[in-house]
Amino acid sequence: MLANDHARVGPKHSLLLDSPPGIGKTAIVNNYARSVGREFRKIDLGGLIDPQELLGFDATYRDSRPGRIISALAGCETANPIILLDEIDRTGSHAGAVANVLWALLDPGNLGVFVDGCLDLPYDVSGVTWVATSNSSERIPRALLDRLQVIELSGYSDQQKLTIVRNELYPEILGDYALDFRDDINVSEAVIERLVEFNSGDPGLRTLQRWLQSLVMKLLVADLEGIELVLRPGNVASLLGLDNQVTPERHGPGGIFGPFSGGTVLHLATAIRVSETLSRVGAVPSEKALESRSLTPRHMLWSRFRRLHRSLGIVRVL
């Protein structure tokens, strides 16, 4: 779709890359811009509330300045850059004015003209390719979402993670620490597979990258201190503080945890009991209660579990 947009004659279509965090949406757009030889700039929208940050502050104000949009376009010094609107879903529900600015900017009917409040001059943006990213398109206002072509990117499978870590992440980390020439600083294939196993519930790669960096640093520090440290699948969890991590082979009764992105199996220790209650309204006894099932989590009070149930999202008891 990006290639078709690059070759299209006529109005360009704005794209939205929607996926869980850590998939590499920014890297995808950046690599595409490099491959077609176009300038690339990113505008961060996360937490943005004031629309003037995008539109620019009026020249009549003492602290007037151009907005983020015109500043990014000016930095490109070209008429057909690729502009990334990062985290378009994180402007917040209370920031409707920001969504209105983006709606007007991405509207195909605006004839490709943008006016910055500080410069107060029309600027031709018909050659700009706008690409937005989000972690959850459900949090984007419907009117704005209708102006975007949504491309949903799924999370990585365990096999894909193994390939990426082996061929990309691990060599890159060794290069960052100038350890690519050291044969004694090594994370074995079995250890990498164990890390991927621990990370199976995460759709992205950021946690894996952080774990690998931590292990490489531990190996380096141990080498400088003259301590022998051998990484094995059995001790990698304790080194990273993952002793209580639930792994796929630790089965048990539980439920399904479904947040807005990703998802995993929520394991709970449960017990079933039959209870009988008798309540009174004045002197009139009520009927016996039906057989009930109750969750009694291990290491957790019932009240704390109820708070957890409400905060996590959707929990379905198996």
N, C-alpha and C positions, 0 to 999 in steps of 0.2 A: 504493500500500500504506500509506503514511503517512496519507493522507486516510481510508482505510477504518479504520485503527487509531484515528484521532481520533474517528470517529463510532460506533465499536463499543460496544455495551452488553454488559458482561461482561468476562472476562479479556482483558487486553491482550497483544499479542504483541511480543516484543523483536525488533528488527531489527539486521541487520549489513550495513553498506555495505562491500563488498570491492572494491578497485581498486588499481592502481599509485599511487605517490606523486604528488602534484601535481594530482590530478583535481579537488579541491575538495569533498571529502566533508563537512568541517566547515561550509563555507559553505552547502551544500545543507540540512543540518539546521538551521542557524541561520536561514536564510531561511524555511524551513517554519515554525519556531516563531513568527517574526514575522508570517507571513501568517495564522496561526490565532489570534494574540494570546495565546500561552502563554509562560511564562518559560522561559529556556534557560540551562543551566549545563553546563560541560565538566569532566570528570574525566580527567586525564592518567594513563595507565597505562603509558606507555613506560618500561621499565627498572625497574618496580616489583617488589620482591622480598618485602618484609615485608607479610604480610596485615593486620597491625595498622594499617597506614596506611589501610586501607579500613574495618576493623571498629572502630577506635578503641582507645586504650590504657586499660587498666583503671584505675578511679578509685583503686585502692590504690597505684598508682605515683605517685611524686613529680611526674613530668613527664607526667601523664595529660592527654589531650586527645581531643576527638571525632575520628572518622575522616573521610576525604574524602567519603564518601557522605553522611553526616548533615550535614556542613558545607555541601555543595552544596544539599541539600534545604532546609536552614534559610535559606540565602541567597536562595532563590526566593520564600519567604513565600507559597506557594500549594500546594494539594494535588495539582495536576495539571501539574507542569512536564514539560519534555522534557530528559532528562539524557543527555549524550553521553559514552560510555565510549570515549575516544580511544586508538587503537593497542592494542587488546585482544590483538593477536598478539605484542606485544613485551614481555610480562611475563617471557619466558624459559622455557626448558624446565626450569630448576631451580626455578622459582617455582610449583610445583604447588599450594601452599597458597593463592596468590592466585587461581588458576583455580577452586579449590574454593569460595572466597568468592563469586566471580562466578556460579558454577554455582548456589549456593543462593539468591543474590539474584534470578536470572533464572528460577528454576524456577517454572512456573505452579502447582505444588502447594504453595507455601509460604504460601498464603492472603494474600499481599500484606503481610506483616509483616516488618520489619527491626529488629533489636536492635543498637544501638551499644554497644560495650564500655565506653565512658566513662559514658554516660548510664544504661545498664542499664534501658532502658524500651522497650517495643515501639512502633514507629512505622509508621503505615499508609502503604504505598507502592503501594497498589492503583491509584491514579490516575496514577502516574508512567509516562511512555512512555520506555523505555530504548532507545537507539540506539547501537550499537557501530560502530567503524570498524576496518578492518585493511588492510594492504598485501598480505597473503597468508593466506587462510583455512586453508591447509595447516598452518600453524604453531599453530593453535588446537587444544587438546585436543578429542577427538571428543565427549566427554560435554558439554562446554560448547557446542560447535558445534550440537549437537542441540537446544539451547534457543533458537536464533536462527533467524529467517527471513533467509536470505542473499539480498542484492540485489547482483549483480555489475555494476559500472560499468566500461565499456571506456574505453580511452584516446581522445584526440581525434585526428581526422583532420587532415591539413594544411589542408583547406578550413575546418574548424571552428576551427582555431587562427587562421587569417587573420581570420575573422569576429570572434572574441573579442578578438584583439589590436586590431583596427581600431575596434571599437565599445565595448570595455570597458577593456582593460589600458592602452592608450596614452593615452586621455583621462584615466584615473585617475592615471597617472604624471605627466602634465603638471599636473594639479591639485595633486598632492602637492608639486611643486616650484614652484607658483604661476607656471607658464609657459603656462597655457592661453590667455593673451591675447597671447602673443608669436608673431608670424608667422614671425620669422626663426629660431626654434628649432623645427626640423621634421625628422621622420624620414619619408622618402618611402615611398610604397606599394611601390616596387621594393625598397627596403632591407628592409622588413618581410617581403616575400615571400622574400628571400634568407635572413633569419634563420629563418623557418619551414622553409626547405629544409635549413639546417644542423641544425635541431632535429627533423627528421622521425623519428629513432629514439627520441625521448623521448615517452612517452604523456601527460605532464603539461605544465603551463604555467609552472612556477617558473623554469626555466632561461631561457625566453623573456622572462619579466618581468625577470629579473636583467640580461639582455643589453640590453633596452630602457632600463632605468634607467642602465646604464653609458654607453650612447650619448648619452642626454639630458644626463648630467653632463659628458661630454666636450664636447658642444656648448656647454653653459653656461660651462664653464671657459675654452674657447677664445674665447667672446664677451667674457668679463670681461678676458681678457688681450689682446684686440684681434687675435687670430689668426683667419684665415679657415679654417674647417674645413667641407668639403663632404662629406656622406655619400653614397657611391655603392655599388652592389652589389659593385664590384670592390675597394673598400678596407675594407669593414666587417669582413672576416675578420681583417685585420692589426690593426685597432683593438681587436678583442676578443680577440686572441691565438688565433685559430682557424685559423691558416695550415695546420696539419696535419690539419684536420678532413676526414673522408671524406665526400664529397658524392655524391648519387645518380648523377651523370654520370661519376664516376671508377670505372668498372667494373674488375673483375679477378678472378682466381681467389680463392676464399676459402671461408668456412664460415658456418654459422648459429649465432649466439650466443643462447642462450635462458636468461636468468636467471629468477627467480621472478616478476618483473613486467617488462612491456615486452619489449624484444628488438630486435635489429638485425642486419644483415649484417656479419660480421667479415671484412674484406678482408685477404688475405695474399698476398705475393709468393711463389710456389712454383716448384719445379723438380722434374722427374722424372728419376731416374737408375736405371740397372740396375747392381746390384752383385753381386759374386761373392765369397763368403767361403769359407775353408777352415779348419775347426777340427779340433783333434786331441785325442783322449782317449788319452794315452800315445802310441803309435806308429800308432794307427788313425785314418786320415783320415775325416772325415764327408762326406756327400754335398754337392754344390754347393747353395748357397742359391737359393731361387726368386727370380724377379724381384721386386724390392721398390720401393715408392714411398716417398719421404721428402719431408717438408716442409723447405724451407730458407728461413726467413723473412728478408726483407731487413732490415738494421739490427738484427738480434736474434740472439744466440747460441742454439743449439739447446737448451741447458740452461735458459736463461731462458724460452724458448717453452714448454717442458714445464711449468715452474712456472706460467706464465700459463694453460696449458690446464687445469690442475687447479683453479686458483683461480676462473676465470670461470664455469664451469658446464658446460653441454653444448655441445660444438663438433663439428659434423658437416662433414667435408671434402667439398667439392663435386667 
